[in-house]
Each structure stands twice: as structure tokens, then as C-alpha cells.
Amino acid sequence: MYDDDIFKRLWQSILLVVGLFIFNYLMIVGTQNRPTAYALAIVQITVNPSVAGANI
């Protein structure tokens, strides 16, 4: 249980870092494309409501 909890936290942190990197890259690319920016916002709200709530 203890090892599984550590693995879960590590996996979440890895996903968070990778997700933020991809999200920031797509935001830079998507700034010229309005529908892309909207789609990314929807994805962000779906994946991480706390981050989306902080940005609103």
C-alpha cells in the first residue's frame, strides 16, 4: 500500500509535468488559431479542474 501510494504520486507528478509542457507548447502554437485555444481550454478544465478554476 505504501509503495503503491509513492508510485501513484510519482506517476501523477510525471503526468503533470509532461501535461503542462505539452499544454504550454500547444498554447504557443494555438495562439494564432482561436478554435485550438478553445479546445485546449476545454481539455485543461476536463483534466485539472483546480488549475482551470485558478485561471478563470
C-alpha positions in Angstrom: 0.0 0.0 0.0 2.8 2.4 0.9 4.8 1.6 -2.2 1.7 1.9 -4.4 1.0 5.3 -2.9 4.5 6.5 -3.7 4.2 5.2 -7.3 0.9 6.9 -7.7 2.2 10.2 -6.6 5.3 9.9 -8.8 3.1 9.0 -11.8 0.8 12.0 -11.1 3.8 14.3 -10.9 5.2 13.0 -14.1 1.9 13.3 -15.9 1.5 16.9 -14.5 5.0 18.0 -15.8 4.5 16.4 -19.2 1.0 17.7 -19.5 2.0 21.2 -18.6 4.9 21.1 -21.1 2.6 19.9 -23.9 -0.1 22.4 -22.9 2.3 25.3 -22.9 3.7 24.3 -26.2 0.2 23.9 -27.8 -0.8 27.3 -26.3 2.1 29.0 -28.0 1.2 27.2 -31.3 -2.5 27.7 -30.8 -2.4 31.4 -30.2 -2.8 32.0 -33.9 -5.7 29.6 -34.1 -8.7 30.6 -31.9 -10.6 27.2 -32.1 -7.4 25.4 -31.0 -7.1 27.7 -27.9 -10.8 27.0 -27.0 -10.2 23.2 -27.4 -7.1 23.4 -25.2 -9.1 25.3 -22.5 -11.8 22.6 -22.6 -9.1 19.9 -22.2 -7.5 21.7 -19.3 -10.8 22.1 -17.5 -11.5 18.4 -18.0 -8.1 17.2 -16.9 -7.4 19.5 -14.0 -10.4 21.5 -12.6 -8.3 23.1 -9.9 -5.9 24.6 -12.4 -8.8 25.8 -14.6 -10.5 27.3 -11.6 -7.4 29.2 -10.7 -7.1 30.6 -14.3 -10.8 31.7 -14.5 
